[in-house]
Amino acid sequence: MRRHSFRSLKRYGLRWYHNHVMNYKKRIFWFICTSLLIFGVSFPLLYNTNLPESVGLFPGLFGPAMLIPLIVLYFIPEPVFHAWKKFALVSIPISMVLTILSPSQREGSIFGPSFFSSDKESTIWMMASLFVLISLILIIRKAIIVHRSKQTNSPFPTSQTK
């Protein structure tokens, strides 16, 4: 058995790493497929009478809620995707915790049903709507920043720089 030097193993390892790492477009494609799969699996869970309603409702609403920003991100540069990914990794667990902590039934007050109290379904709707809205705002804002930075880092001299 021939022994390889550390330098050649390191070189081969880096080459293997670069050949097997997914670029962000492939990653977004797999996130879109996963989102569609979660959306498809949630419908049988929604109509199962043995499970609580929120078990099927949360993935049923967050599947399309994730799908909308992912489709937009597919056509936008990579730094925008990384900024959105940081937001999604924080907001989805927070949404799950808030959904779990919300009551199953809407509670009323002595004056009738309260408009400010919420049940699991309204919490899920609110969190999915906020997720889409904040995602789109973040994507647009970051895309503008990336576009402006590309314009200012041009290798060609402009009239402002002499």
C-alpha positions in Angstrom: 0.0 0.0 0.0 1.4 3.3 -1.0 1.4 6.1 1.6 0.5 9.6 0.5 2.0 12.7 1.9 0.0 15.0 4.1 0.1 17.6 1.4 -1.4 15.4 -1.3 -4.1 14.2 1.1 -5.0 17.7 2.0 -5.1 18.7 -1.6 -7.3 15.7 -2.5 -9.5 16.4 0.5 -10.1 20.0 -0.6 -10.8 18.8 -4.1 -13.4 16.3 -2.8 -15.0 19.0 -0.6 -15.4 21.4 -3.4 -16.9 18.8 -5.7 -19.5 17.6 -3.2 -20.6 20.9 -1.6 -24.0 22.1 -2.9 -24.2 25.6 -4.2 -27.0 27.7 -2.9 -29.3 27.2 -6.0 -29.3 23.4 -5.3 -29.9 24.0 -1.7 -32.8 26.3 -2.4 -34.2 23.7 -4.8 -34.0 21.0 -2.1 -35.7 23.4 0.4 -38.5 24.0 -2.2 -38.9 20.2 -2.6 -38.9 19.7 1.2 -41.5 22.5 1.6 -43.8 20.9 -1.0 -43.3 17.5 0.7 -44.2 18.9 4.1 -47.2 20.6 2.6 -48.3 17.4 1.0 -47.9 15.3 4.2 -49.7 17.8 6.3 -53.1 17.2 4.7 -53.6 13.7 6.0 -52.5 14.9 9.4 -55.1 17.6 9.3 -58.0 15.3 8.8 -56.8 12.7 11.3 -59.2 12.9 14.2 -56.8 11.2 16.6 -54.3 14.0 16.5 -54.6 17.7 17.6 -55.5 20.1 14.8 -52.2 22.1 15.2 -50.1 19.0 14.2 -51.3 19.2 10.6 -52.1 22.9 10.5 -48.6 24.1 11.4 -46.8 22.3 8.5 -49.8 22.9 6.3 -49.4 26.7 6.6 -45.6 26.9 7.0 -45.1 24.8 3.9 -46.5 27.4 1.5 -45.1 30.2 3.7 -41.6 28.9 3.2 -42.3 28.3 -0.5 -43.0 31.9 -1.4 -39.6 33.3 -0.2 -37.7 30.3 -1.5 -39.0 30.8 -5.0 -38.0 34.5 -4.9 -34.6 33.6 -3.4 -33.9 31.2 -6.3 -33.5 34.2 -8.7 -31.5 36.4 -6.3 -27.8 36.4 -5.4 -26.3 34.2 -2.8 -25.7 36.8 0.0 -29.4 37.4 0.1 -30.1 33.7 0.7 -27.6 33.6 3.6 -29.2 36.6 5.2 -32.7 35.0 4.9 -31.5 31.7 6.1 -30.3 33.3 9.4 -33.7 34.9 9.8 -35.5 31.6 9.1 -33.4 29.6 11.5 -34.5 31.9 14.3 -38.1 32.7 13.3 -39.4 29.2 12.6 -38.5 27.8 16.1 -39.9 30.9 17.7 -43.1 30.4 15.7 -43.3 26.7 16.8 -42.8 27.6 20.5 -45.5 30.3 20.3 -47.9 27.9 18.7 -47.3 25.3 21.3 -47.8 27.8 24.1 -51.0 29.3 22.7 -54.3 27.8 24.0 -56.3 25.3 22.0 -59.5 27.2 22.3 -60.2 30.9 22.0 -61.1 32.2 25.4 -63.7 34.8 25.9 -64.1 37.5 28.6 -67.2 38.6 30.5 -68.0 41.0 27.7 -68.1 38.3 25.0 -65.3 36.9 22.8 -62.1 38.7 23.1 -60.5 40.1 19.9 -57.0 40.0 21.4 -57.0 36.4 22.6 -55.9 33.8 20.1 -56.1 30.1 19.7 -53.5 27.8 18.0 -55.0 28.3 14.5 -55.0 32.1 14.6 -51.4 32.0 16.1 -50.3 29.8 13.2 -51.9 32.1 10.7 -50.4 35.1 12.2 -46.9 33.7 12.5 -47.0 32.3 8.9 -48.2 35.7 7.6 -45.5 37.5 9.5 -42.9 35.1 8.3 -43.8 35.7 4.7 -44.0 39.5 5.1 -40.7 39.9 7.0 -39.0 37.4 4.6 -40.0 39.5 1.6 -39.0 42.7 3.3 -35.6 41.2 4.2 -35.0 39.8 0.8 -35.8 43.1 -1.0 -33.7 45.1 1.4 -30.7 42.8 1.2 -31.0 42.5 -2.6 -30.9 46.3 -2.8 -27.8 46.4 -0.6 -26.1 43.7 -2.6 -26.9 45.5 -5.9 -25.6 48.8 -4.6 -22.4 47.2 -3.3 -21.8 45.6 -6.8 -22.2 49.0 -8.4 -19.7 50.8 -6.1 -17.1 48.0 -6.4 -16.9 48.3 -10.1 -13.3 48.0 -11.5 -14.0 50.8 -14.0 -13.4 54.4 -12.8 -16.5 56.6 -12.5 -16.8 60.3 -12.6 -16.8 60.5 -8.8 -13.4 58.8 -8.4 -10.4 60.4 -10.0 
